[in-house]
Amino acid sequence: MTGRRRSLSPRPSWTRSARARAPRPGPSWATAAVAAGAVLVAGCGVLPGSGGGSREPVTVMTFAPEKTQATNMPGMPAMAKAYARWVNSEGGIDGHELRVITCNEGNTSQGAADCARRAAREKVDAVVGSYSQHGSSFMAPLEAAGIPFIGGFGISEEEFTSFLSYPVNGGQAALLAGHGIQLADVCGRVALVRPDSLAGDELPALLNTGLAEGGNRAADVLAAEDATDYTEAAAAARAKAGVPEGAGVPEEAGAEEAGGEPRPGCVTAALGDRTETFFDSFRRLPEDDLTVRVSSVLGSVGQPLIDRTGGRKGVFEGAFITGWYPAAGDPRWSGMKRVIADHAFGDNRIDAADPGAQTTWIAYTVLRKVIESLDTDEVTPHQLTKAFSRGVRVTTGGLTPELRWEYKDMIGIGEFPRIVNWRVTFQVVRDGRLVAQRKEFVDVGETLSESTAG
């Protein structure tokens, strides 16, 4: 990690003394001011359940793409709003009212930059639980304003390199490395369908490093990121991965079981929102004698997609899925589910099984723990970053391992130096439901290191 340290200086223009103040009431407001004061005295002037004492509100932003032609994550800002309603009904966070601003990032670099600049104009204390592929567009304005980025979805490189980013998962890198490990013991030939883009170019090496544990390597199938039909890519992937029924498979493919039976071929796709379109094309392929199972990573496939595509009778039955967190049916999600039931007011944008909403819940859990560790009347961006750098520890009720963001806690490899959580979960679709294939988290740190070596 030598050479990576960057000092964080306080943001003097954003201290309490310099923050914008409401205009002082003139004589014409005197009566109203006295009446308002009487109400505050009578009601203590605090949030319900805060136990007395007035503290400054904490203002944060959550941004994500909504209503676009590509990836959409509406559950993330919706989860943020529900979280704020919940904590404020309980007295806020350590007596601070939580105010949440949401922004539609639009799945464009301009939209990402606009949301970040708005965060600076609104003088937010942090950006929390957000999604954007355009890290270079949103991180620079946030860094210039000194605003920490807490718990992004993990889709952009800058989330794992910026000195003001505090990730809660290992991003797509950890998922692909872990997915290779998951498939190494169960698949013969493997075909990876991935975007024909710079970001997509990183995926084969990550998957293949994990697959190498079983002596395997994936065929690389390129596909357009925004296609409306993937018949050609689906046919290519099936041909490269499929195992003829009753036929043997070359040993160099890592495909033979101890008993001599060939392992099925596996087609895995990591196309974000377009993964659904791909597997729709895949299931429409003419029947043949090839044995193929499908697989993917969370964020490309989740319980909502499995439900929409037929559940136990759909294409994903038996699929292998690698995720960051426990399966949606795990009791560790009960707190989040209660908040959705009580404070989302029927907002159908939120699905407790959506990894976007789950990431936002965990990110706000981190925000809450860090604010509580400060025990201060006013929270500032500099105080939050200082708490992170001093090694504040955050537990998330078992949804992640314990999190801490000191330099010694970061993986410090390749293009992902700030990953602090390099554990993933292995899941499988049984009877239409995503369930745990292994109960414990799987450490992929060594695999990540090997994939970026050289």
N, C-alpha and C positions, 0 to 999 in steps of 0.2 A: 504493500500500500504506500510505499515511499513516493512522495511527490504529489499525492492526491489530496492532502490536507489543504483546505482553504479556510481562512479565518472568517468568521461571521461578525460583522460590526453591527452595533445597535442601529436602529432606524430612527434617528432623533426626530425627524419630522412627523413620526407616528406615535410619539409618546403621549402620555395622558395630557400634558400641558399644551401640546400643539394640536390635538385632535379638534376637529370642527365642533363648535359649540352652537347651541340654539340661541337665537337673538334674545337679549334680555327683554322682558315684557315692559312696555311703556305704561303710562297712566291709564290708557283705555283698557288695558288688560288687568288692572289691579284687582278688580272684584273677582274675575275668573281665577286669577292666580291664588287668591286667598281661599276660594272654594276648593280648588284642586288640592291645596296644601292640607286643608281640613280632611279631605278624603284620604290622602296619603297617611296622615297621622292616625286616622281611625283604622285604616287597614294595614298599617305598618309599611306600606309602599313596597312590598316584596312579592315574589312569586309564591303561589300556594305551596305550602309544605317546606319552604326554605328555612324555617326556624328563626327568622329575624335577620336583620342586617341587610344593607343594600349593596349590591355589587354590580359593576358595569356589565352590560350584555357582551356576549361573544358572537361575532358575526363571521360566518364562513360561507363558502360557495361550493356547490357540487355541480359539475357540468358533465354532459353526456350527449351523444347524438340522438335526436328524435325525429321521426317522420322523414327519414331520408330514403334514398333508393338503395343504400347499402346497409352497413351495420347500424342497428338501433339499440339503445340501452335505456329505454324510458323508466325502467324499474329503479334505476340508481337515483335520479333526483326525487322520484316519488318516495323511495325508502328514506331519503334524507329528511324530507318534510315530515313523514310519519315519526321518525326518530325524534325530531325537534318537538313535535306535539307531545310525545310521550315524556321526554325528560322535563319539559316545561310544566307539564301537569304534576310532576313530582318535585317541583321546586327548582328546576334548572340543573345545571352542572355546577356543583359546589356553590350554589347560590347565584350563578350567572344565567340569565336568560340566554337560550341558544337561538340565534336568528340565522336562518338558512336562505341564501339566495341561490336560485337555480339558473342555469344558462344552457341553451341548446347549442351545442358545439357544431352541429350540422354535418359532421363527418368531413369537414374541410379544414385545410390549414388556416384559412382566413377566419373561419368560425372559431377554431381553437385559440388563435391569437386574440380575437375579439373578446372571448370569454375571460382570458387572462388579463387583458387590459381593463375590462370592466371590474374584475376582482381588485385591481390596483386602485381604480377610481373610487370604488365603494369602501376602500380601506378594510378589506376583510382580514381576519386574523389567520386564516388558513384556507386552502382548497382541500376538500376532504371527499374521499370515496368517489372519484370521478373516472371518466373513460375518454380517451382520445388516442388515436393512432399517431397524431401529429405532435410528438413531444418537442421537436425543435421549434415549433411555433408557439406553444404555450409556456414552456419552461423558461425561456429567455425573459419574457415580461415578468414572470413571477420572481425570478432571481433578481431582476433589477429592482423590484419593489420589496424584496426581502420576505416574500410570502412562502411559507412551507407548503409542500404538496404531500398530503398524508394519505396513504392507502389508495393509490391509483389502481386501475384494473390490471396493470402489468403488461400492456400491449405495446408500449413504446420504449425504445432504448434509453431515452433520457431519464425515465423513471428509475433506472438502475445506475445512472452515472451522475446526476445532478446533486450537488452538495446540499440542496434544499428538498430533496425527495426522500420520503420515509415509507418504503414499500412494505406491504404486509404479506405478500406472496412472492414466489419466484418467477412470476410471469410466464410467458409462453415458452421461454427457454427451459424452465424446470419441468413444465408439462411434457414437452417433446422428449427431453432426456428420460424422464420417468416413463413415458409411454413406450419407449424402446425397451426398457427393462421389463415392463409389463408384458409386452408381446414376445420377448425373447424366448420364453419357455412354452408358449402356446401356439405360435404361428410358424408355418413353413416359410414360403415366399411371402414377402410383404411389398406392397406398393403404396407409396405416399403421394397423395394428390394435394398439391399446395399451390399457392398463388405464384404466378409468373411475375414476381416483383422483387425488389431489393430485400424487403423484409422476409419474403418467402425463401430467398436464397439461403438464409441461415438455418432453415428447418431441417434439411436432410442430414447435416452433420450432427445435429443434436439427437435426432432419432437414431441414426446409425451407431452412435457411440453406445447408446443403451442396448440396441439390438446385438452389438458385438459380443455381449455376454453370452448369447446363444449361438455365436458364430454366424450371425445373419447380417444382411444388408438390404436396405429397401430400394426398390426401383423408384426412380424419380419421375413423377408424372406432372407436367406443368399444366395449369389451367388459368383462364382469365379470372380476375378477381371479381368482376361484376357481370359474369355471363348469366343468361336466363335459361340456358340449357347446357348440360354437361355430358351428353350422350357419348361424344367422342372420347373424352377423358375417362368416363366410366368404363367404356369398352376396353380402352388401353390398360387401365388399372386391373380390370378383371383378368385380362389375358396374361398380364405379367405376374399376377399373384395367385391365380387359380390353380388348384391341384386337381388333376383328373381323378374322378372317383375310382378307388381301387388301385391307383398307380403309386409307385414309389416316388420319392422326392430325393434329389441329389443331397448327399450328406453335407456338402459344402454350404447348402442353403440353411443348415441348422434345423432341418425339418423332421428328422426321424425321432419318434418316441422310443423309449427304451424297449418297448415290446415290438418294434418294427413297423407299427402303423404310422402312416404319414400324417403330419399335422396339417390342418387346413391352411389354405392361403388366407391372408388378411389384407383387406383394403382399408387404409386409414386416410381420412381427409381432414385437413386443417384449413378451412376456407371461411372461418367466421360465419356470418349470417348466410353466406352462400352454400354452406355445408348441407343445409336442408335441400336446396335445389340440386346439389350434386347427387345426394342419395335418392332423391326422387327420380333422377335420370338413371341411376344405378339399378333401382328396383324394376324399371321398365325394360331393361335389357332382355333380349330373348333368352329363354331357358337353355342351358347347356349342361354338360356333365362335370363342370368344374365345382370343386368344393371351396367356398369362400365365406369368411366371416368378416364383419365390418367392425371398425373401431375408430375412435377419435379422442379428442381432448375436450375437457370442460371449457365452455366458451364457444366451441363450435357445435357441440351436442350437449344437451341437458335434458332434464325431465320434461319441461314444457314442449320441446321438440319431439321427444319420444311419444308424448301423449297425442300430439297433433298428427303423428304419422302412423297411428294404429296401435300403439301400446304393444301388448304381447303378440299381436298379429302383424306388427309392422316390421320394417326392415332392420330395426335396431335390436330386436329380440336376440339375446346372446352376445350383444356387442360389448367390447372391452373399452372402458372409458377411464382416462386418467384425469384426476381433479386436484385442486389445491386443498379442499376442505372435506370434512366428512360428508357422506351421502345425505341428501335432503331429509330422509326419514330418521336420521340420527337424533336422539333426544337432546343433544347439545344445541340444537336449533330451537328448542322450545321457547326461549326468551324472545327471540326474534319473531316467532310465529304469534306469540301473545300480543306483541306490539302491533303487528300488522292487523290482527283481528280487532284490536281495541282502538287503534289510532289512524288506520289507513282509510277508514270511512268508505270501504268498498271500492277503493281505487284499484281497478283491474290491471293497472300497469305493473303492480307488484306481485311477484310470484316468489314464494319462499324458496323454491327450488332453482331460481335464477341465479347463476354465479355473479352477475352484476349486482343484484340486490344484496347477496350475501357479502360481497366484498365491501359494499357501502356500509353495511351493518358493522362489520369488523373494523373498518376505518373509523367510524364514529365511536366505537368502543375504545379505540386507541386515543382519539381526541379527548374523550371523557376522562380516561385514566391519567393522561398527561396534565389536563387542567386541574384535576383533583390533587395531583402531586405538587402543583404550584402554590395552592392556598393563598391566593392574592386577590385584591379587590378589582384589579383590572388585568386582563389577559392581553398580551401583545404578541405579534409574530416573533419578535426577538426572544421573548420569554419561552415560547413554545420550542423554538429551535435550540435554545440553550438547554432546556430540559432533555431533549433528545440527545444532545452531544454529551451531557453529563451522565447518560446511561439509565434513564428512566426505564423501568421494567414494566411490561404490559402483559397481563394474562387475558385470554379471550374465552374463558370457559371451556377450553379444550378444542376450540374450533381451529386453532393454530398452536404450534408450540409457543412457549413464552417468547415474547419479542423484545429485542433491545437493539439500539441503533448506534452504539459506539463503534469506532473503527475496528476494534478487535472482534466485533460480532459479525462483520461483513465478510462475505466470501472472497472478495478481492480478486476475482479472476476475469480475464478477457474483457468483454464489453459489458459485463454485469457486476461491477465491483461492489455495488451497494445492496445486493441481495442478502437479507438476513434470515430469510425463511426458505430453505432449499428442500423442504419436505413436501411430498405429494401423497395422494391417496389413490388406490387402485379400486375401481368399481366395475360392475358388470350389470347388464340389463337382464333381469329375471322376472318373468311374468309381467313384463311391461314396466317394471320399476327399477330405478338405479339403486343398487345395494352394494354394500362393501364386499369387495373380493378379498381384501385383507383388512383387518380391524385397525392395525397400527399405521402410523405415517411411515412413508418410505423415504429414506435419506438419499438424495440424488446429487449431493455435493461433489463426490468423487467423479461421477459421470459428467457433470458439468465442467469440471476442471479438465478432464480428458478431452472433451469435445472442443474446447477452446485452446488447447495446447498447440503451439506452433501456428 
